Amino acid sequence: MIAAGSPPAPIARYAREEPGYPERLTALEAPPAAVWVRGTLPEASAKAVAIVGTREATSYGLRVAEQLGAVLARAGVVVVSGLARGIDAAAHRGALDAGGCSVAVVGGGVDVPYPRGHRALQDRIAATGAVLSEWAPGTPARTFAFPRRNAYIAALADAVIVVEAGHASGAHHTVAFGDALGRALAAVPGPIDSPQSAGTNRLLRDGLHVIASLDDALALVGATPRRDPEQAPSDLDADAAACWASLGRRALDLEGVVHATGLDWRAAVTAVSGLEVRGLVMLDATGLYRRQL
């Protein structure tokens, strides 16, 4: 979260050929002459995935977009999107809530929230990542700017994932730009009777990679999954899982573990010792067990 009273993220202008200009944009046939950046762009070598889709997303689409944003961010992948309502915003939030970096490409000034309700989200993105635009600060968002914005989204990413899109969604433009640039292209399947999935299902029929699991998104860019530190490893037995849960974000001595889990001493010692052997918990110099994250 952004601390109250934190200074606003800096805004800088980078002309083509100048240091700081996003190298990936030069792959476009007509890259912008200059861009404005609020915040700090990730290194050009960082893996990045664009997550795009409809503004009129279903609860399923929002959930999937947020989960994709989170799992990619935890693996160190930059999540790129367009800050629009629906799928874009969910992907940005998933990445930010997971402690990752996100880049938003907007169709107006980097200091102008669009939609207006996304001011706080735009501030969060700029605080740990970047908001990028070819338009000068103070410029209101313009409808005709969005197709070029979609091209920049595709250029800044190694892969494009469409979560939900109707037949006429702007996400199709992002896919087309990504295809021209040689980016990996994928889509999330949806119900055949859902208008929001009509476009994504058609893209899959036409040959895009299928995102049937969160791991599929990681595989698209060769990223290694990282376990959610709040989620217990799936192969723990009941006693070990109880000890893991009892530690949470606090450290406990053995008596505290016994009290928190309800296990007897022998079972608690066995479970905690097994976690320690696996490197999942550590016993510190004060005699407290804590998670080894």
Buried (B, 14 or more C-beta within 10 A) or exposed (E): EBEEEEEEBEBBBBEEEEEEBBEBBEBBEEBBEBBBBBBBBBEEEEBBBBBBBBBBBBEBBBBBBBBBBBBBBBBBBBBBBBBBBBBBBBBBBBBBBBEBBBBBBBBBBBBBBBBEEBEEBBBBBBBBBBBBBBBBBEBEBEEEBBBBBBBBBBBBBBBBBBBBBBEEBBBBBBBBBBBBBEBBBBBBEBEEEBBBBBBBBBBBEEEBBEBEEBEBBBBBBEBEBEEEEEEBEEEBEEBBBBBBEBBEEEBBEBEBBBEBBEBEEEBBBBBBBBBBEEEBBEBEEEEBBBBEE
